Amino acid sequence: MNLKTFTRFIEGLEKYQDKRDKAYKLGIDILSFDEDYYREVIRPLMSEVFTEEGMDWINWYLYDRVSFDGTFLEAFDKDGNKICFDIPSLYDTIKEYLK
């Protein structure tokens, strides 16, 4: 998977997440659909392309890097360099975990 395709993939997931969050704010809870969508569609497809560690980094970027107060958490490699702060840096981190 190249950076262009990866970017489209991540941006698509972010758009879906934004729509889900907006629906929730309107009082529409689609969590059960969302869980099925992730478990039955997204995760199996991701596991064909990425190792488990690669999927963990993608999930961290999409779902865990924003703290409850809205600030962004940071991740660092073993040398103390900041990683996974935008899509290209996420790609640089996970490309070694491509199958």
C-alpha positions as CSV (number, residue, x, y, z in Angstrom):
1,M,0.0,0.0,0.0
2,N,1.4,3.4,-1.0
3,L,1.0,6.7,0.9
4,K,-1.7,8.0,-1.4
5,T,-3.9,4.9,-0.9
6,F,-3.1,4.9,2.8
7,T,-4.1,8.5,3.1
8,R,-7.4,7.9,1.4
9,F,-8.1,4.9,3.7
10,I,-7.3,6.9,6.9
11,E,-9.2,10.0,5.7
12,G,-12.2,7.8,4.9
13,L,-12.2,6.3,8.4
14,E,-11.9,9.8,9.9
15,K,-14.8,11.1,7.8
16,Y,-16.9,8.1,9.0
17,Q,-15.9,8.8,12.6
18,D,-16.9,12.5,12.2
19,K,-20.3,11.6,10.9
20,R,-20.8,9.1,13.7
21,D,-19.9,11.7,16.3
22,K,-22.3,14.3,14.7
23,A,-25.1,11.7,14.7
24,Y,-24.4,11.0,18.4
25,K,-24.6,14.7,19.2
26,L,-28.0,14.7,17.6
27,G,-29.1,11.9,19.8
28,I,-28.7,9.1,17.3
29,D,-26.6,6.3,18.8
30,I,-25.2,4.0,16.1
31,L,-22.6,2.4,18.3
32,S,-24.0,-1.2,17.8
33,F,-23.8,-0.7,14.0
34,D,-20.4,0.9,14.3
35,E,-19.0,-2.0,16.3
36,D,-20.4,-4.5,13.8
37,Y,-19.0,-2.4,10.9
38,Y,-15.5,-2.4,12.5
39,R,-15.5,-6.0,13.6
40,E,-17.0,-7.5,10.4
41,V,-15.6,-5.2,7.7
42,I,-12.8,-2.9,8.6
43,R,-10.8,-5.2,10.9
44,P,-10.7,-8.2,8.6
45,L,-9.6,-6.0,5.7
46,M,-7.0,-4.3,7.7
47,S,-5.6,-7.7,8.9
48,E,-5.0,-8.6,5.3
49,V,-2.8,-5.6,4.8
50,F,-1.2,-4.9,8.2
51,T,0.3,-6.9,11.0
52,E,-1.3,-6.6,14.5
53,E,1.2,-4.0,15.5
54,G,0.5,-1.9,12.4
55,M,-3.3,-2.1,13.2
56,D,-2.6,-1.1,16.8
57,W,-0.8,2.1,15.6
58,I,-3.6,2.9,13.2
59,N,-6.2,2.4,15.9
60,W,-4.2,4.6,18.3
61,Y,-4.0,7.3,15.7
62,L,-7.7,7.2,14.9
63,Y,-9.3,6.5,18.3
64,D,-6.9,7.0,21.2
65,R,-4.6,10.0,20.4
66,V,-7.1,12.6,21.4
67,S,-7.6,12.8,25.2
68,F,-10.8,13.5,26.9
69,D,-10.1,17.2,27.1
70,G,-9.5,17.4,23.4
71,T,-5.7,17.7,23.4
72,F,-3.6,15.4,21.2
73,L,-1.4,12.8,22.8
74,E,2.1,12.2,21.4
75,A,3.9,9.1,20.5
76,F,7.7,8.6,20.3
77,D,10.0,6.0,18.8
78,K,12.7,4.3,20.7
79,D,15.1,7.2,19.9
80,G,12.7,9.8,21.3
81,N,11.5,11.1,17.8
82,K,7.9,12.1,17.6
83,I,5.8,9.7,15.4
84,C,2.2,9.3,14.3
85,F,1.4,13.0,14.5
86,D,-0.2,13.2,11.0
87,I,-1.0,10.7,8.2
88,P,2.4,10.7,6.5
89,S,4.2,10.2,9.8
90,L,1.7,7.4,10.7
91,Y,2.4,5.8,7.3
92,D,6.2,6.0,8.0
93,T,5.6,4.2,11.3
94,I,3.4,1.4,10.0
95,K,4.9,0.7,6.6
96,E,7.3,-1.7,8.2
97,Y,4.2,-3.6,9.4
98,L,2.7,-4.1,6.0
99,K,2.2,-7.7,5.0
